């Protein structure tokens, strides 16, 4: 019965213009749901951090603070997991929600080129890492994975997953174009000269830290393989990070639309559906905005505005056409920048908040900072840049030492505790001193990590900073 109803929902989705992957549903118990949520995939290489996430989901679920209704994977075919304790109406809503996610994975440009077979490849990754654990020991492999996970968000999405090493150092002949009036002085327009390729490492500022380390750090082949596995899986999850609000908004919009079009809901199911939908798109907790709610509200507003403009002859696309265009071309940064209007921000009563005294922060001493539209947009976008990580680039290798630069952006100053731990990992992998240049309070600062741990050097003329240390 449920399977037949889900087939009807899928037909409604296709008739409405959704184009999901072939989607397979599996009903599973809560403990398995928590495992998949913790790992991000049905099978993945073991690591202690997944157990930490599992316990978080389990405890929050048992305390009634949250409930995982479904998990859907970017894969072709698409796999979705439904909770066996869900009522039928819950799973109908969730099924519609899943189909919209599957459509989004398949048709949004930011998922182009993602691994559509990661469900199976992650199994192979897990097998290889299990072999390394058996050969080198759990402690050594997990420590290497700790280092990889500390760096796995420092990627370069523009260059992508598959890259070649930089060209090796070589001197090559090249044609040199002489000046426009060389012939007046009896010179030919072209002559042969020489150029050195691959002299500087890296030849340009390098964002993809894991790629650089896997290719140029003095690590063993199995260590290189582990780092590349972590990097590959980080690339797989990256588009989900950069489209969270739009993706969840799209799925929420369509589960509401499809269930409203489905004529075979009983009166009791209709009421329960309305209650469930309201729970999904609730504004959120007092301290955190619900991405489902924000994405859903913006999409509803887009449809209404473009329908009105189309009816008035002011737009080429009606509301439906515009929604599908947004689904295909936007990520969260462009979606929020282009479509969260000042009017909608006011209607949703959005605001920014923070500690009343930034110098002496007290968790209970919170105040409204701004209701200004520009500040709201800035705060919404800030954590969505650069995979949510500080922008760190490798600038050069000098006398074997690795030099990095922190390009200060929306996330502000580096946290020295995290910087120390991460630089320690870099030192272990690179096996030579590490330099990181940054700014603190608009003053240039250099972190140095060597055999004796961390040293912090203030810029010339600046007051000295406190020094922390950590054993290598």
N, C-alpha and C positions, 0 to 999 in steps of 0.2 A: 504493500500500500504506500509506504513512505517513498519507496524507490520510484513508483509511478508518478507520485506528486512531484518529486524532484525532477523527473524528466519533463513534466509540464512546465516547471519553472525555467528549465534550460531552454525549452522552445520559446517561451516568452522573451528570454534574454536575447536569443538570436534574432527574433522578430523585431526587437527594439534596436538592433544594430550592434549589440555586443558580439565580439569575436574571440571567445576564450579558447585556450588550448583544450584538447580532449582532457576532461577532468575526471579523476577517479577519487571517490569518497571512501573512507574507511572509518568505521565507528570503533573507538578505542576507550579503555578505562582511564581514569583520572591520572594514575601514576605514570602511565605511558605518555599521556599528554604533557605532563610536567617534564618528562625526560626529553621529549622532542623540542619543547619550548626552551629548555636549558641548552641543548646542543645546537639548536637552530636547524637541524637536519635529523632524519630518522636514525642515521648512523654517522658517527664522527669520531675522530681520534680522541682517546681519553685524555682528560686534563682535570686537575683539581678544581679549576675555576667553574667548570660546568656543574659540579656538585654544589657549589656555592649558590649558583643561580637556581638550581633545582630546589634547594631548601627554601630560597626566597619565595618561589612560586607556591610550594607546598604549604608553607606557614601562612602566607597571605590568603591562600584558598581556604585553609582550615579555619582561619579567623573571620572569614566572610568579607575580607577587604577587597578581593578580586576573584574573578573566575575566568578561566580560559575556555571559550566556547568552541574555538576552532583554530587550526593551524593550516596555512596554505603555502605551498612551495613554488617558487619560480622554477619550473621544470617543464619539459615537453616529453611526455604528457605531464599535466599538472596533477599533483597529489594533494589531497586535502584530508584532514583528520577531524572527525566530529566526536564530541564527548558522549559516551554511552548513557550518561544520566540526563542528557538534554531531553525535554519534551519534544514531541513531533513538531510543534509550531516553532520551537526554538531552532531545531535543525532545518526547517524550511527557510527561516530567515537567514540562518548561517549559510545554507546552501546557496541562496541568492547572493549573499555577501561574497562568498568564495568565487562564484562565477565572475563577478565584477573584478575581483583581484586578478583572476586568471586572465581576463581581458586586458587589464592594465599591464600585467607582466608582458603579455604578447605584443602590445601595440604602442607602449610608451617608448619614445626614442632613447631614453636613458637606460633602458634594458637591452637595447641592441648590442649584440656582441657578448652578452653575458652567457655563462655556461649553462645551457639548457639540459645538461645531463649531470649536474652536480650531485644529485641524489645517489647516483651510482659511483661517480668518481670519488665522493667522500668516503665510500666504503673502501675503495682502494687506498686512499690516504690513511685511513684507520689501520688497515692491514700492514702497510709499510711502517707506520710508527710503532705498532705492536712488535714488529720484528726488531726495530731499533731498541725498544725497551727490553726485549729478551736478550739482546746482544750487549747493550751498554748499561742497562739498569734503569729503573724508573726514575730515580732521583736525577740522574744526569740528563735524561731526555726531557723530563718535565721542566728542569731549569732552563734548558735551551728554549722550550716552548714559552716559558715565562718571558724570556728576552724577546722572542718573536712577537708575542701578543702585546708587549709594551710598545712595539714599533709598528704594528700592523695597520695603523690608520695613516701613517705617513707615506701615502701613495701618490702617484701622479696619474689621475684618471684620464688626462689628455693623451698621454703616451700609451696607456693601456697595459694589459697583462703581459703580452708577448713582445719582448724586446731583445735586440742583439746587444752584445757588449760594445763598448766604444771602440773605434778603430785603433789598432796597435800603432805605436810610434813609428813613423816612417817619413823619409824625406822624398818628396815627389816633385817632378818637373811640372810646371804649369805655365800657360801662356800669360804674359803680362801685356795689357793694353797700354800703349804709350799715349801721350797727350794728343789732343785733337790736331795740333799743328806740328807734329813730329816730322812730317814730310818736308817742312820748310827748312829743317836742320839736317836733312839727308838721312833721317832715321825711318825705319819701317814702322808700320802701325802696330805690329806684334813682335814680341821677342820672348824667349824662354827664360824663366826664372825658376826658383825653387821655393817650396813651402814645406813646413813641418806639420804633419798631422799627428794627433794623439800625444802631443807633448805635455799637455796639462791634464791632470786627473782630479776631478771630472772636467771635461771641456767646458761645461756650463754648470750653473747652479742646479743641483740634483735634488728633486723632491722625493723620489721613490727610494727611501732609505733602505728598506728591506731588499729591494732589487740590487742596490749598490753593494750591500754587505754580502748577499748571496754570491755575487760575482767577483768581488774584489777583496773581501776579508779573508784572512788565512784560516779558513774553517775546513774541516774534513768533508768529504763528499756526502756522507749521511747527514751532517749538520746543514749543509747547503740544501739538501732535499727537504729537511724539516722546515727551514725558513721559506722555501719556495711553496710548500704546501700551505703554510699559514698565509703567505701573501696571496696565493690563488684564491683561498676561501674568503679573504678580506675583500678582494675585488668582486667576488660573487655577491657579498652582502652590501657593498657600497651603494648601488642604485636604490636599495630598499631604505637606506638611511636618507638619501637625498630627495626621496619622494614620499616620505612618511605621511605628511598632512594631506597631500593630494590623493595618494593611494587609498588611505583610509576614508577620506571624504568621498571618493568615487565609489568605493564598495558600500558605504553607508547610504549614499544617494540611491544606488541601484537596488539595494535590498528593500528599501522603502518603495521605490517605484514598481518593482516586480511583484511584490506582495500586494500592492494596491491593484495591480492588473489581474492578479490571480483570483478568479471568481469562486473558487471552491473552498474558501475559508468559512468555517462555521462562525456564528456570532460570537461564541466564546473565544475562538481562535483569533478573531479580528480584534477583540479587546486585548487579548494577551499579546498579540503582535504589536499593537500600539504601545503597550506598556514596555515591551522589550526594546522597541525602537527608541522610545524616549530615554531609556537607560543607556543606550549606546551613544546617543548624541547629547547627553547631558553636558553642561558647560565644563564640568570638572570640579576638582577640589578647590578650596579657597586659595591654595598656593600654586596650582598648576592647571594650565589650560588644556582641555581634552582635544587632541588632534583630530579625532573623529568629528567632534562638534564643529571645530573651526573649518575643516575642509568641507563638511556637508553644508554649512551655512554659506560659504563662499560660492559653492557650486549652485545652490538654489538661487542665490542672488544673480549669478551670471546668467542663468536661464531666463529669469524674469527680465533682466535688463536687455538682453539681446532679443528676446521675443518682442519687447516694446519697440526697440530700435528697428527691427525688421518690419514690423507692422507699419511703422512710420516712414519706411523707405530709406532709413538712414544706415542700415547694415546689410551686407550681402548674405550673412548667415543668420538663421533664426536661432533660438535658444538651444535646440538639440544639436544643430550643426556646430555651434560654438563650443558646447560641452565636449563633443568628440574631438574637436581641434585642440582644446586644452589638455584633454587626456593624452593625446598623441605627442604633444610638443613641450610640455612644461615640467619643471621640477619644483620643489618647494620654494626655492629662492625666487624664481620668476613668477610662480603662482601667487605667492603672497605679495610680492612687489607690484604685480600688474593688476591683481583682481581684488585684493582687500582694500576697498575704498574707504576714505574718511567717513562717509555716511554709514557704511556697514560697521566700521570699528566703533562708531558712536552708538549704533543700535545694539551692538553686542556688549557695550559698556566695558570695552577693553581698557586696561591701564597698566602701568609699570609700577613695581614696588621694590623696596629694598630696606636695608637696615637704616634706622633713624640716625644712628651715629656710626659712620663707616669705620672710624678709628677704634671704636670699642663696641663691636657688634654683639648684640644680645638677641638670641633667637626670638624672644618674645617682643622685642622692640622693633616692629616693622611698621613702615609708613608708605603711603602712596607717594610715588615719585613724580609721575606725570600722566596726564591723559592726552597729551599731544600726539597726533597721528604719526609724525616723523619719528618720535621716540619709541612709540609702540612698534612700528615697523623695524626699527633698528634692533630692538630687543628680541623680536621674533626671529630675525635673520641671523643674528650674531652666532648662535650655536650651530647653525646649519652650514657654515662654510668649512671647507677643508676636512670633511669627515668628522667635524666636531673636535679636532685636535689642533694644537698650536702649529703654525706653519714654520717648519724647520727645514732648511736646505743645507746640503753638503756643498761647501764652496771650493775646497781644495784639499789635496794631500800634500803636505810639505814636510820633507825629511821624515816621511813615514807617519807623521802625526795627522790626525783627521780633524779638519776644521769645519765647523757648522755655524750657521747664522739663524737666529730666530727673527723672522719678519713679523714684527708686532702687528696684530690685527684686532679683530673684534673681541677676542678672548682676553685681551689685556696682558699683564705681566705674567711671566712664568712662575709657577709655584716651585719654590726652591727644593722642597722635599721630593716632588716628583722628578724634577730635573736631575737631582743627585742620583736617584735610583736608576733613571734611564741612562744617564751618562755612564754609570757604573756598568750597565749591561753593554753599552757600546764599547767600553774599554775592554771588557771580557772578549767580545767578538773580534775587535780590531787588533787587540794585543799591542797597543801603543797608545800614547797620550791622546786625549780628546780635548778640543777647544770648542766652546760654544759662545758666540757673541750675541748679546741681547741688550735690552734696555730695561731699567727699573726706575719708575718715577721719572721717566724721560731722561735718564742718565745712562750712558753707555757702560755696560758691565760685561766682563768676560769670565765664564766658568771654565776651569781647567780640571780635568780628571786624570790622575796619574797613579803611580804605584801606591801613594800615600792617601789616596782618596780625593775628595773634592777641595779645590781652592777657588775662592771667589775674589776676583781682582776688579777694583773700581777703576773707572777711567781717570786719566791724568787730572789732578786738581779736584777730584771728588773725594768725599770722606770714605775711609775704609769701611768695608762691610764685615759683619761677623763671619767667621770661618767655620764651616761644618766639615766633618770628616767621616769617611766610611771606609772600612777595610776593603781592599780590592778583592 
